Amino acid sequence: MISTKEFEMIREIKGKNELEHIKRISKIGDRFVGTEGDRKVIRYIRREFKALGLEIKETKIKVPTFIELEEPVLRLEATGEQFAAIPPYFSPSTPEEGIRAEVVAIGEGEDKDYENADVRGKVVLLGETGLGYSKFWLGTFAERAANYGAVGLIVIHPMPWPYRMSMEAGNSNIQNRFCSKRLPALCISGIDGARLMYRLGKGEAFIYLNVQTTMEERESVVVSGIKRGATLPQERIVLLAIGITDLLPEQMTT
């Protein structure tokens, strides 16, 4: 149960102010570690923390970053029809020339869905049933598809626009954040998913898929804003300006 003092502090938090900061940061665009967007956000946070009179501490980190090198392409070979698509975070690249392959609809992507399917050398399509595939973590599903011989992955999401998923395993274990195998992947909307499924039903199953990305470790900093107690300076409130899921366990203790 929170104390009266803690309750008074919570009441001082203004949702309108939080939303304004979110809007300003969102306008910066891509903010992955080590990018120009990351550096701009760090400068913004430093400035805001300083204006609040907080003591500023910076902790160096080195973590994976993900960058799209060019616009992805997903095109139906038979008609030239293109689909709006977005790669999940940490999707590997296709070869520079892209992939031309048959698409195989595989349902939810569990082992049982592969029992009577031949996906070797093909691109697996997940989420053709119902409204689509609403999961976020694709790592284990991509690894399973790769183990069965697939060369790429397309995911239909329920949203009416392509949704950014992640190639992480989603196992809450940072040391095993990624599976041993990954596949180049793209997500398309539920609307485009219906269009693609219609074409597959007509026997037009060959697509061209091109994803060009880079994933490497880059350096950045965790910016901490510290407010020390007026009468008990050893007690403090610390604000961290980075998602701690991007930190390694040993970095979380700093």
C-alpha positions as CSV (number, residue, x, y, z in Angstrom):
1,M,0.0,0.0,0.0
2,I,1.4,3.4,-1.0
3,S,1.9,6.1,1.6
4,T,0.2,9.5,1.6
5,K,3.4,11.1,0.4
6,E,3.8,8.7,-2.5
7,F,0.1,9.2,-3.4
8,E,0.7,13.0,-3.5
9,M,3.7,12.5,-5.8
10,I,1.6,10.3,-8.2
11,R,-1.0,13.0,-8.4
12,E,1.6,15.5,-9.6
13,I,2.2,13.4,-12.8
14,K,0.3,15.0,-15.7
15,G,-0.8,12.7,-18.5
16,K,-1.0,15.7,-20.9
17,N,2.7,16.4,-20.3
18,E,3.6,12.8,-20.9
19,L,1.7,12.8,-24.2
20,E,3.5,15.9,-25.3
21,H,6.9,14.3,-24.7
22,I,5.8,11.2,-26.6
23,K,4.7,13.3,-29.6
24,R,8.1,15.1,-29.7
25,I,10.1,12.0,-29.4
26,S,7.9,10.2,-32.0
27,K,8.6,13.0,-34.5
28,I,12.3,12.1,-34.4
29,G,11.6,8.8,-36.2
30,D,13.8,5.7,-36.0
31,R,15.6,5.7,-32.7
32,F,17.4,2.4,-32.6
33,V,20.6,2.3,-30.6
34,G,23.6,4.0,-32.3
35,T,21.5,5.8,-34.9
36,E,21.1,9.5,-35.4
37,G,17.6,9.3,-34.0
38,D,19.0,7.7,-30.8
39,R,21.5,10.6,-30.5
40,K,18.8,13.2,-30.9
41,V,16.6,11.5,-28.2
42,I,19.6,11.4,-25.8
43,R,20.1,15.2,-26.3
44,Y,16.4,15.8,-25.8
45,I,16.3,13.7,-22.5
46,R,19.5,15.4,-21.2
47,R,17.9,18.8,-21.8
48,E,14.6,17.9,-20.2
49,F,16.2,16.3,-17.1
50,K,18.4,19.3,-16.7
51,A,15.4,21.6,-16.8
52,L,13.9,19.6,-14.0
53,G,17.0,20.1,-11.9
54,L,17.9,16.4,-11.9
55,E,21.4,15.1,-11.5
56,I,22.4,13.4,-14.8
57,K,24.3,10.1,-15.0
58,E,25.2,8.3,-18.2
59,T,26.0,4.6,-18.4
60,K,27.6,3.3,-21.6
61,I,26.0,0.3,-23.3
62,K,26.6,-1.9,-26.3
63,V,23.6,-3.7,-27.7
64,P,22.2,-4.9,-31.0
65,T,20.7,-2.4,-33.4
66,F,18.5,-2.9,-36.4
67,I,18.4,-0.7,-39.6
68,E,16.4,-1.0,-42.8
69,L,18.8,-0.3,-45.6
70,E,16.0,0.1,-48.3
71,E,12.3,-0.3,-48.8
72,P,11.2,-3.9,-48.8
73,V,9.5,-5.5,-51.8
74,L,6.8,-8.1,-51.9
75,R,5.5,-8.7,-55.4
76,L,3.3,-11.4,-57.1
77,E,5.3,-12.8,-60.0
78,A,2.3,-13.7,-62.2
79,T,0.7,-10.2,-62.2
80,G,3.3,-7.8,-60.8
81,E,0.9,-6.9,-58.0
82,Q,2.7,-5.4,-55.0
83,F,1.8,-5.5,-51.3
84,A,2.7,-3.0,-48.6
85,A,5.0,-4.8,-46.3
86,I,7.3,-4.2,-43.3
87,P,10.1,-6.4,-41.9
88,P,10.0,-7.4,-38.3
89,Y,12.7,-6.0,-36.0
90,F,15.9,-8.0,-36.5
91,S,14.8,-9.7,-39.7
92,P,17.9,-10.8,-41.7
93,S,18.4,-9.8,-45.3
94,T,17.6,-11.8,-48.3
95,P,20.4,-12.1,-50.9
96,E,20.9,-8.8,-52.7
97,E,19.0,-10.1,-55.7
98,G,16.0,-11.0,-53.4
99,I,14.1,-14.3,-53.3
100,R,11.8,-15.8,-56.0
101,A,9.9,-18.7,-54.6
102,E,6.6,-20.4,-54.1
103,V,4.5,-19.3,-51.2
104,V,2.9,-22.1,-49.0
105,A,0.2,-21.2,-46.5
106,I,1.0,-23.0,-43.3
107,G,-1.7,-21.9,-40.8
108,E,-0.4,-20.9,-37.4
109,G,3.1,-22.2,-37.9
110,E,3.1,-25.0,-35.3
111,D,4.8,-28.3,-35.9
112,K,1.5,-30.0,-36.7
113,D,1.0,-27.5,-39.5
114,Y,4.1,-28.8,-41.3
115,E,3.2,-32.5,-41.1
116,N,1.7,-32.7,-44.6
117,A,3.4,-29.6,-46.1
118,D,6.5,-29.3,-48.3
119,V,8.1,-26.0,-47.6
120,R,11.7,-26.7,-48.6
121,G,13.0,-23.9,-50.7
122,K,9.7,-22.0,-50.3
123,V,8.3,-19.0,-48.4
124,V,6.0,-19.8,-45.5
125,L,2.8,-17.8,-45.1
126,L,1.4,-17.6,-41.5
127,G,-2.0,-16.4,-40.4
128,E,-4.3,-17.2,-43.2
129,T,-7.1,-18.2,-40.9
130,G,-9.6,-15.9,-39.1
131,L,-8.4,-12.3,-39.0
132,G,-4.7,-13.0,-39.2
133,Y,-1.8,-13.7,-36.9
134,S,-1.7,-11.4,-33.9
135,K,1.4,-12.6,-32.2
136,F,4.5,-10.3,-31.9
137,W,7.5,-12.6,-31.2
138,L,8.4,-14.4,-34.4
139,G,11.7,-15.9,-33.5
140,T,10.6,-19.5,-32.6
141,F,8.2,-19.6,-35.6
142,A,10.9,-18.5,-38.0
143,E,13.3,-21.0,-36.6
144,R,10.7,-23.8,-37.0
145,A,10.1,-22.8,-40.6
146,A,13.8,-22.7,-41.3
147,N,14.2,-26.2,-39.7
148,Y,11.6,-27.5,-42.2
149,G,13.6,-25.9,-45.1
150,A,11.8,-22.6,-45.7
151,V,13.8,-19.7,-47.1
152,G,11.5,-16.8,-46.1
153,L,8.5,-15.9,-44.0
154,I,5.4,-13.7,-44.7
155,V,3.0,-12.9,-41.9
156,I,-0.6,-11.7,-42.2
157,H,-1.6,-9.5,-39.3
158,P,-5.1,-8.5,-38.3
159,M,-4.4,-4.8,-38.5
160,P,-5.5,-2.9,-41.7
161,W,-1.8,-1.9,-42.1
162,P,1.5,-3.8,-41.9
163,Y,2.5,-4.2,-38.3
164,R,6.0,-4.3,-37.0
165,M,6.7,-7.6,-35.2
166,S,10.1,-8.8,-33.9
167,M,12.4,-11.7,-34.8
168,E,13.2,-12.1,-31.1
169,A,12.3,-15.3,-29.2
170,G,10.2,-13.4,-26.7
171,N,11.4,-15.7,-23.9
172,S,12.3,-13.0,-21.3
173,N,15.8,-14.3,-21.3
174,I,18.2,-11.7,-22.7
175,Q,21.1,-14.1,-23.1
176,N,18.9,-16.2,-25.4
177,R,17.1,-13.2,-27.0
178,F,17.5,-14.7,-30.5
179,C,17.0,-18.2,-31.9
180,S,19.9,-19.9,-33.6
181,K,18.1,-19.6,-37.0
182,R,16.3,-16.6,-38.5
183,L,14.5,-16.0,-41.8
184,P,14.1,-12.9,-43.9
185,A,10.5,-11.9,-43.2
186,L,7.8,-9.4,-44.0
187,C,4.4,-8.6,-42.4
188,I,1.4,-7.5,-44.5
189,S,-2.0,-6.2,-43.4
190,G,-5.2,-8.3,-43.0
191,I,-6.5,-6.6,-46.2
192,D,-3.4,-7.4,-48.3
193,G,-3.4,-10.8,-46.7
194,A,-6.9,-11.5,-48.1
195,R,-5.7,-10.3,-51.5
196,L,-2.6,-12.6,-51.4
197,M,-4.7,-15.6,-50.2
198,Y,-7.1,-15.0,-53.1
199,R,-4.2,-15.1,-55.6
200,L,-2.8,-18.3,-54.0
201,G,-6.2,-19.9,-54.4
202,K,-6.0,-19.1,-58.1
203,G,-2.7,-20.9,-58.4
204,E,-0.6,-17.7,-58.5
205,A,1.7,-18.8,-55.7
206,F,5.1,-17.4,-56.8
207,I,6.4,-14.2,-55.3
208,Y,9.4,-11.9,-55.3
209,L,10.6,-10.9,-51.8
210,N,13.4,-8.5,-51.0
211,V,14.5,-7.4,-47.6
212,Q,17.8,-5.5,-47.0
213,T,18.7,-4.8,-43.3
214,T,21.6,-4.7,-41.0
215,M,22.0,-5.9,-37.4
216,E,25.1,-5.1,-35.4
217,E,26.1,-4.1,-32.0
218,R,26.4,-0.4,-31.5
219,E,27.3,1.9,-28.5
220,S,25.0,4.3,-26.8
221,V,24.2,5.4,-23.3
222,V,21.5,5.0,-20.7
223,V,20.6,8.5,-19.4
224,S,19.5,8.5,-15.8
225,G,17.9,11.5,-14.0
226,I,18.5,11.4,-10.3
227,K,16.6,13.2,-7.5
228,R,18.2,12.9,-4.1
229,G,16.4,13.2,-0.9
230,A,16.4,16.6,0.8
231,T,17.0,15.2,4.3
232,L,18.2,11.7,3.3
233,P,20.5,12.2,0.2
234,Q,21.4,8.5,0.2
235,E,17.8,7.9,-0.8
236,R,16.9,8.8,-4.4
237,I,14.5,8.6,-7.2
238,V,16.0,7.5,-10.6
239,L,14.4,8.0,-14.0
240,L,15.9,5.8,-16.8
241,A,15.5,7.1,-20.4
242,I,15.8,3.8,-22.2
243,G,13.9,0.5,-22.4
244,I,15.7,-1.8,-20.0
245,T,14.9,-4.8,-22.3
246,D,17.8,-3.5,-24.4
247,L,20.2,-3.8,-21.5
248,L,22.3,-6.8,-20.6
249,P,21.9,-8.1,-17.1
250,E,25.2,-6.7,-15.8
251,Q,24.2,-3.3,-17.2
252,M,21.0,-3.2,-15.2
253,T,22.9,-2.9,-12.0
254,T,24.6,0.3,-12.8
